[in-house]
Amino acid sequence: MMLLLVCFVFSSVSFYDPVFMKDYSADFMKIRRDNILYNADSYIWFSEVPVTDVPTLSFTPSLKTIFNVSSGNTYINTYLDLEFDAGVKIDNFALAATLDFFNFNEPLKIPYYAPLADNQYFMYSFDEQPIIGGASILDINVRNAYIKYTSGSFDLTVGRSDVKIGEGMLFSGISYPLDHIYRINFKFQNFHVTSAFAATPDTFLSKTIAYQALEWKPFSSLTLTLYEAVSHSEEDYFKYFNPLTLYYERQRRGKSNSDNLIGGASVKWNFGGKYSIFCDFLNDDVVIFQGNTSKYGVLAGFESIVTPNSILRFHAVAIPRFTYTHVSDTNAWHLMGVPLGYPRGNDLLDFYLSYILFFNDKSSLTLRAAQLNKGEGSLVEHWEGSGFPRNMPYPTGDVCRELFLMVGFQKGCFYGGAFGDLEYNSKNHRYGLFLNIQSRVLSLKF
């Protein structure tokens, strides 16, 4: 093989906000803007590495710094991230992998639901022994590692990748990736069907997650999606292996009813060439006429292309206590403590507003505000026997209310800004600065 070296600096930059949910980065919002303009929406999304017929290896280093002041204490977290993307396409097959080496070994000690959390490196490991040297100089994170077969409108994927369905109430796309034993996608006419069975890198043995979704676009501007998923950890490992079955039927017919079954629906409508409204309803064992509190979650909002070079997004989220939880911690809707669904968990009311102005492909201004009302509920508490009445208020208990404000500016490979995280009726305020320097500096083609 002939080795061709192509080196390009300060290009192919892809940032996510180090102090907020990476779903709503400038790159993501640019896609949302284009979806409104061209009616290209899809509520079934998987992370993929671009591949060609020539084997490629790309190197994207980044330096990330967060300067944080909280209750008079100063905290500076600086870490290096070395990302390697590799892939090749051979006939109908694509092989791809994404590896991160990083030295993020002392994360800011805040709950996962706080705006300052960096979910990408909020990881748990039984083995504290470093992989390089006598100290934690570098650790490793494998974000993508899969083989994909494509034939026309059909594709089959085996391996690891992130998942996002709907507006993120079922899978947010920023939790841990899933190790798919299979993931089937099929598109025909205005329909998109996916069905998957995956193992999880969890602390519990034999935990599997199966999910499937049906998307229909009756009109180019209207997207309707139905989905269901189940977390399962019984001895019958392959209980939900069949890609054509209904999980609800499998759960009810089995001897054990301890599986955590979740379903829901998403809808998005673009209109006027620059407006969009959307709603995502999560159904977690809803009880209508009797029993205790219904378990559900609702995310609704709108987006508007204020000018051709900007987009405004607002959404509100309501999730009662015990949504995502189960009688056993093993089947609660999280992986190693990080939510699979909405990144801030349950027992909350969340309001979010973001405005992004694009100067060009590599420069943008971000203004962001979020109001979080978070109760005492967690994803690991048991649902059965909770003792709460059906009409309990939420958030429950000692409610934490905080206002998050952020301004960010991106120019080329630099992305920085300032933030404030203000807690109501408390002096525990956080504020500070952040800086990202990230660029794909090297690409090898073999």
C-alpha positions as CSV (number, residue, x, y, z in Angstrom):
1,M,0.0,0.0,0.0
2,M,1.1,3.5,-0.8
3,L,1.0,5.9,2.2
4,L,-0.3,9.3,1.4
5,L,0.0,12.0,4.1
6,V,-2.5,14.8,4.2
7,C,-2.0,17.3,6.9
8,F,-4.5,20.1,7.5
9,V,-4.6,22.4,10.5
10,F,-7.5,24.3,12.1
11,S,-10.2,22.5,10.1
12,S,-13.0,20.0,10.7
13,V,-13.7,21.5,14.1
14,S,-16.5,20.0,16.1
15,F,-17.1,21.5,19.5
16,Y,-19.5,20.6,22.3
17,D,-20.0,22.8,25.2
18,P,-17.9,21.7,28.2
19,V,-20.3,23.2,30.6
20,F,-23.7,22.1,29.2
21,M,-25.3,19.4,27.2
22,K,-23.4,18.7,24.1
23,D,-26.7,18.0,22.2
24,Y,-27.0,21.7,21.8
25,S,-23.6,22.7,20.5
26,A,-23.3,25.1,17.6
27,D,-22.7,22.2,15.2
28,F,-25.9,20.4,16.4
29,M,-28.0,23.6,16.2
30,K,-26.7,24.2,12.7
31,I,-28.1,20.8,11.8
32,R,-31.4,21.7,13.4
33,R,-31.5,24.9,11.4
34,D,-30.8,23.0,8.1
35,N,-33.5,20.5,9.0
36,I,-36.1,23.3,9.2
37,L,-34.9,24.8,5.9
38,Y,-34.8,21.5,4.0
39,N,-37.3,19.3,6.0
40,A,-34.5,16.8,6.5
41,D,-35.6,15.8,10.1
42,S,-35.0,12.3,11.5
43,Y,-35.7,11.3,15.1
44,I,-33.5,8.2,14.8
45,W,-29.8,9.0,15.1
46,F,-26.6,7.1,15.6
47,S,-23.0,8.3,15.8
48,E,-20.9,7.3,12.8
49,V,-17.4,7.9,11.6
50,P,-17.1,9.0,8.0
51,V,-15.4,6.4,5.9
52,T,-14.1,6.0,2.3
53,D,-12.7,3.3,0.1
54,V,-9.3,4.3,1.3
55,P,-8.3,3.5,4.9
56,T,-8.0,6.7,6.9
57,L,-6.7,7.6,10.3
58,S,-7.4,11.1,11.7
59,F,-6.0,12.8,14.8
60,T,-7.8,15.5,16.6
61,P,-6.2,16.8,19.8
62,S,-8.0,19.3,22.1
63,L,-7.1,21.2,25.2
64,K,-10.1,21.9,27.6
65,T,-10.0,24.2,30.5
66,I,-12.7,25.2,33.0
67,F,-12.0,27.9,35.6
68,N,-14.7,27.7,38.3
69,V,-15.4,29.7,41.5
70,S,-17.8,28.1,43.9
71,S,-18.5,29.4,47.5
72,G,-15.2,31.2,47.5
73,N,-13.2,28.2,46.4
74,T,-11.4,28.3,43.0
75,Y,-11.2,25.2,40.9
76,I,-9.3,24.9,37.6
77,N,-9.7,21.7,35.6
78,T,-7.5,21.4,32.5
79,Y,-7.3,18.2,30.5
80,L,-5.9,17.0,27.2
81,D,-8.1,14.9,24.9
82,L,-6.4,13.0,22.0
83,E,-9.0,11.7,19.6
84,F,-8.3,9.1,16.9
85,D,-10.8,8.2,14.2
86,A,-10.1,5.3,11.8
87,G,-12.2,3.6,9.2
88,V,-12.5,2.1,5.8
89,K,-15.2,1.0,3.4
90,I,-14.9,-2.4,1.6
91,D,-17.7,-3.1,-0.8
92,N,-20.8,-3.0,1.3
93,F,-19.0,-3.1,4.6
94,A,-17.8,-0.1,6.7
95,L,-15.4,-0.6,9.6
96,A,-14.9,2.4,12.0
97,A,-13.6,3.3,15.4
98,T,-13.2,6.4,17.6
99,L,-10.8,6.3,20.5
100,D,-10.1,9.1,23.1
101,F,-7.0,9.3,25.2
102,F,-7.5,11.8,28.1
103,N,-6.2,12.8,31.5
104,F,-9.4,13.9,33.0
105,N,-8.8,12.1,36.3
106,E,-10.2,14.7,38.8
107,P,-13.6,15.8,37.6
108,L,-15.5,18.6,39.3
109,K,-17.5,17.0,42.1
110,I,-21.0,17.9,41.1
111,P,-24.1,15.8,40.4
112,Y,-24.6,14.5,36.8
113,Y,-27.7,16.6,36.4
114,A,-25.9,19.9,37.0
115,P,-25.1,22.1,34.0
116,L,-21.4,21.9,34.6
117,A,-21.2,18.1,34.3
118,D,-19.1,16.8,31.4
119,N,-20.9,13.5,30.7
120,Q,-18.3,12.4,28.2
121,Y,-15.8,11.7,30.9
122,F,-18.2,11.0,33.9
123,M,-17.1,7.4,34.0
124,Y,-16.9,4.6,36.5
125,S,-14.2,1.9,36.7
126,F,-13.5,-0.8,39.2
127,D,-9.9,-0.8,38.3
128,E,-8.1,2.3,39.4
129,Q,-4.7,1.2,38.0
130,P,-3.7,3.6,35.2
131,I,-3.0,2.2,31.8
132,I,0.2,4.3,31.3
133,G,2.8,5.0,34.0
134,G,2.5,4.9,37.8
135,A,0.0,7.7,37.8
136,S,-3.2,8.5,35.8
137,I,-1.4,10.1,32.9
138,L,-3.8,8.9,30.3
139,D,-7.0,6.9,30.3
140,I,-8.9,5.6,27.3
141,N,-12.5,5.8,26.1
142,V,-13.8,3.9,23.0
143,R,-16.8,5.8,21.7
144,N,-17.3,4.0,18.4
145,A,-16.2,0.6,17.3
146,Y,-18.5,-1.1,14.8
147,I,-18.9,-3.0,11.5
148,K,-21.8,-1.8,9.2
149,Y,-23.2,-3.6,6.2
150,T,-25.3,-1.5,3.8
151,S,-27.3,-2.6,0.8
152,G,-29.7,-0.1,-0.7
153,S,-32.1,1.1,2.0
154,F,-31.1,-1.6,4.5
155,D,-28.2,-1.6,6.9
156,L,-27.0,-3.9,9.7
157,T,-24.6,-2.7,12.4
158,V,-22.7,-4.7,14.9
159,G,-20.6,-2.9,17.6
160,R,-20.5,0.3,19.7
161,S,-22.1,3.6,18.9
162,D,-24.2,6.4,20.6
163,V,-27.9,6.5,20.2
164,K,-30.4,9.3,20.1
165,I,-34.2,8.8,19.6
166,G,-36.8,11.5,19.6
167,E,-35.8,14.7,21.5
168,G,-33.7,12.6,23.9
169,M,-36.2,11.4,26.4
170,L,-35.5,7.8,25.7
171,F,-31.9,8.0,24.6
172,S,-30.2,11.4,24.8
173,G,-27.1,10.4,22.7
174,I,-24.7,11.7,25.4
175,S,-24.7,8.8,27.8
176,Y,-22.5,5.8,27.4
177,P,-22.6,4.2,23.9
178,L,-24.2,0.8,23.6
179,D,-22.5,-2.3,22.4
180,H,-24.9,-3.5,19.7
181,I,-25.1,-7.2,19.0
182,Y,-27.2,-6.1,16.1
183,R,-28.9,-2.9,15.0
184,I,-31.1,-3.1,11.9
185,N,-32.2,-0.1,9.9
186,F,-34.7,-0.2,7.0
187,K,-36.1,2.7,5.0
188,F,-38.9,2.5,2.5
189,Q,-41.0,5.2,1.0
190,N,-41.7,7.6,3.9
191,F,-40.9,5.1,6.7
192,H,-37.8,4.5,8.7
193,V,-37.7,1.4,11.0
194,T,-34.9,0.4,13.4
195,S,-34.6,-2.5,15.8
196,A,-31.6,-3.2,18.0
197,F,-30.4,-5.6,20.8
198,A,-27.4,-4.4,22.8
199,A,-25.1,-5.4,25.7
200,T,-24.2,-2.6,28.2
201,P,-20.9,-1.7,29.7
202,D,-22.6,-1.7,33.1
203,T,-21.6,-2.8,36.6
204,F,-24.3,-5.5,36.4
205,L,-23.7,-8.8,34.6
206,S,-25.9,-9.8,31.7
207,K,-27.7,-6.5,31.4
208,T,-29.2,-6.0,28.0
209,I,-31.1,-3.1,26.3
210,A,-33.3,-3.7,23.3
211,Y,-35.1,-0.9,21.5
212,Q,-37.0,-0.3,18.3
213,A,-38.6,2.7,16.6
214,L,-40.9,3.4,13.7
215,E,-40.7,6.8,12.0
216,W,-43.2,8.1,9.4
217,K,-43.1,11.3,7.4
218,P,-46.6,11.7,5.9
219,F,-45.4,15.1,4.6
220,S,-41.8,16.3,4.2
221,S,-42.4,18.9,7.0
222,L,-44.0,16.4,9.5
223,T,-42.1,13.7,11.4
224,L,-43.9,11.2,13.6
225,T,-42.0,8.6,15.7
226,L,-43.1,5.7,17.9
227,Y,-40.6,3.9,20.1
228,E,-40.2,1.3,22.8
229,A,-37.2,0.0,24.7
230,V,-36.6,-2.4,27.6
231,S,-33.8,-2.9,30.1
232,H,-33.4,-6.6,31.0
233,S,-31.1,-8.5,33.3
234,E,-32.7,-11.9,33.9
235,E,-31.2,-15.4,33.2
236,D,-33.0,-15.5,29.9
237,Y,-30.4,-13.3,28.2
238,F,-32.0,-13.5,24.7
239,K,-35.6,-12.8,25.8
240,Y,-35.7,-9.6,23.6
241,F,-33.4,-10.8,20.9
242,N,-36.2,-11.2,18.2
243,P,-36.1,-8.0,16.1
244,L,-39.7,-8.3,15.0
245,T,-41.4,-8.9,18.3
246,L,-43.2,-6.4,20.6
247,Y,-41.4,-6.0,23.9
248,Y,-44.7,-5.3,25.7
249,E,-45.9,-8.8,24.7
250,R,-42.7,-10.5,25.6
251,Q,-42.6,-8.8,29.0
252,R,-46.2,-9.8,29.9
253,R,-45.9,-13.4,28.7
254,G,-42.7,-14.0,30.7
255,K,-42.6,-15.5,34.3
256,S,-40.7,-12.4,35.5
257,N,-42.1,-8.9,35.2
258,S,-39.0,-7.2,36.5
259,D,-37.9,-5.8,33.1
260,N,-38.1,-2.1,32.8
261,L,-40.2,-1.3,29.7
262,I,-40.4,2.3,28.4
263,G,-42.3,3.6,25.3
264,G,-43.3,6.9,23.8
265,A,-43.9,9.1,20.8
266,S,-42.3,12.1,19.2
267,V,-43.6,14.6,16.7
268,K,-42.0,17.6,14.9
269,W,-43.6,20.0,12.5
270,N,-41.8,22.5,10.4
271,F,-43.8,25.4,8.9
272,G,-43.4,28.8,7.3
273,G,-39.9,27.9,6.1
274,K,-38.3,29.0,9.4
275,Y,-40.4,27.7,12.3
276,S,-40.6,24.3,14.1
277,I,-42.6,22.9,17.0
278,F,-41.9,19.6,18.6
279,C,-43.0,17.3,21.5
280,D,-41.6,14.1,22.9
281,F,-43.8,12.1,25.3
282,L,-42.2,9.2,27.3
283,N,-44.5,6.5,28.7
284,D,-43.1,4.6,31.7
285,D,-45.8,2.2,33.0
286,V,-48.5,4.8,33.1
287,V,-51.4,4.0,35.5
288,I,-54.6,5.7,34.4
289,F,-57.4,4.7,36.8
290,Q,-55.8,3.3,39.9
291,G,-52.5,2.8,41.7
292,N,-49.8,5.3,42.4
293,T,-48.3,8.1,40.4
294,S,-48.1,7.7,36.7
295,K,-44.5,7.5,35.3
296,Y,-43.9,9.7,32.3
297,G,-41.9,12.6,30.9
298,V,-42.8,15.4,28.5
299,L,-40.4,17.6,26.5
300,A,-42.0,20.3,24.3
301,G,-40.7,23.4,22.6
302,F,-40.1,25.4,19.4
303,E,-37.3,26.5,17.2
304,S,-37.1,29.6,15.0
305,I,-34.7,30.7,12.3
306,V,-34.7,34.4,13.4
307,T,-32.4,35.3,10.6
308,P,-30.8,33.1,7.9
309,N,-27.7,32.9,10.0
310,S,-29.2,32.3,13.5
311,I,-31.5,29.9,15.3
312,L,-33.5,30.3,18.6
313,R,-34.5,27.2,20.6
314,F,-36.8,26.9,23.6
315,H,-38.0,23.8,25.4
316,A,-39.6,22.8,28.6
317,V,-39.2,19.5,30.3
318,A,-41.5,17.9,33.0
319,I,-40.5,14.6,34.5
320,P,-42.1,13.3,37.7
321,R,-40.3,11.3,40.4
322,F,-39.7,7.6,39.8
323,T,-39.8,7.9,36.0
324,Y,-36.9,5.8,34.6
325,T,-36.6,3.9,37.9
326,H,-37.5,0.3,38.7
327,V,-37.9,-2.2,41.5
328,S,-34.3,-3.2,41.0
329,D,-31.3,-0.9,40.5
330,T,-30.1,-3.2,37.8
331,N,-33.0,-2.2,35.4
332,A,-33.2,1.5,36.2
333,W,-32.7,3.6,33.1
334,H,-29.1,4.5,33.5
335,L,-25.6,3.1,32.8
336,M,-23.2,3.4,35.7
337,G,-25.2,6.3,37.2
338,V,-25.3,8.4,34.0
339,P,-28.9,8.7,32.6
340,L,-29.7,7.0,29.3
341,G,-32.6,9.3,28.8
342,Y,-32.9,13.0,29.7
343,P,-29.4,14.0,31.0
344,R,-30.7,15.6,34.2
345,G,-32.7,12.5,35.3
346,N,-36.2,12.8,36.9
347,D,-38.2,14.7,39.5
348,L,-37.7,18.0,37.7
349,L,-39.0,20.9,35.7
350,D,-36.5,22.2,33.3
351,F,-36.6,25.3,31.0
352,Y,-34.1,26.0,28.4
353,L,-33.4,28.9,26.0
354,S,-30.6,29.1,23.4
355,Y,-29.7,31.5,20.7
356,I,-26.9,30.9,18.2
357,L,-25.6,33.4,15.6
358,F,-23.4,31.9,12.9
359,F,-20.9,34.3,11.3
360,N,-19.6,31.6,9.0
361,D,-18.9,27.8,9.1
362,K,-16.3,28.2,11.8
363,S,-17.4,31.2,13.9
364,S,-20.5,31.6,16.0
365,L,-21.9,33.3,19.1
366,T,-23.9,31.4,21.7
367,L,-26.3,32.8,24.3
368,R,-27.9,30.3,26.7
369,A,-30.1,30.3,29.7
370,A,-31.6,27.4,31.6
371,Q,-33.8,27.3,34.7
372,L,-33.7,23.9,36.6
373,N,-36.1,22.9,39.3
374,K,-34.7,19.6,40.7
375,G,-36.3,17.5,43.5
376,E,-34.9,14.8,45.7
377,G,-35.7,11.9,43.3
378,S,-32.9,9.9,41.7
379,L,-32.7,7.1,39.1
380,V,-31.5,4.5,41.6
381,E,-34.4,4.6,44.1
382,H,-37.0,1.9,43.9
383,W,-40.5,2.6,42.5
384,E,-42.6,-0.1,44.2
385,G,-43.7,0.7,47.7
386,S,-42.8,4.4,47.3
387,G,-45.8,5.5,49.4
388,F,-46.4,8.6,47.3
389,P,-50.0,9.4,46.3
390,R,-51.0,9.4,42.6
391,N,-51.2,13.2,42.5
392,M,-47.9,14.0,44.3
393,P,-46.4,17.4,43.3
394,Y,-43.0,17.5,41.6
395,P,-40.3,18.3,42.0
396,T,-40.7,16.7,45.5
397,G,-39.0,17.3,48.8
398,D,-36.2,19.8,49.2
399,V,-36.2,21.4,45.7
400,C,-33.0,22.8,44.3
401,R,-33.7,25.8,41.9
402,E,-30.9,27.2,39.9
403,L,-30.4,29.5,36.9
404,F,-27.7,28.8,34.4
405,L,-26.4,31.6,32.1
406,M,-23.7,31.2,29.5
407,V,-22.1,33.1,26.6
408,G,-19.8,31.4,24.2
409,F,-17.8,32.5,21.2
410,Q,-16.2,30.2,18.6
411,K,-13.7,31.3,16.0
412,G,-11.8,28.7,14.1
413,C,-10.3,26.2,16.5
414,F,-10.9,28.3,19.6
415,Y,-14.1,28.2,21.6
416,G,-14.4,30.0,24.9
417,G,-16.8,31.8,27.1
418,A,-18.2,32.6,30.6
419,F,-20.9,31.0,32.7
420,G,-22.8,31.5,35.9
421,D,-24.8,28.9,37.8
422,L,-26.9,30.6,40.5
423,E,-28.8,28.6,43.1
424,Y,-31.9,30.3,44.5
425,N,-32.0,30.8,48.3
426,S,-28.4,29.7,48.6
427,K,-25.0,31.1,48.5
428,N,-23.7,28.1,46.6
429,H,-23.2,30.0,43.3
430,R,-20.8,28.9,40.6
431,Y,-19.3,31.1,37.9
432,G,-16.3,31.0,35.7
433,L,-14.7,30.7,32.3
434,F,-14.1,27.9,29.9
435,L,-11.8,27.5,26.9
436,N,-11.6,24.8,24.2
437,I,-8.9,24.5,21.6
438,Q,-9.6,21.7,19.2
439,S,-8.5,20.9,15.7
440,R,-8.1,18.0,13.4
441,V,-4.4,18.4,12.7
442,L,-3.5,15.2,10.9
443,S,-5.2,12.8,8.5
444,L,-3.5,9.8,7.0
445,K,-4.7,7.9,4.0
446,F,-3.2,4.6,3.2
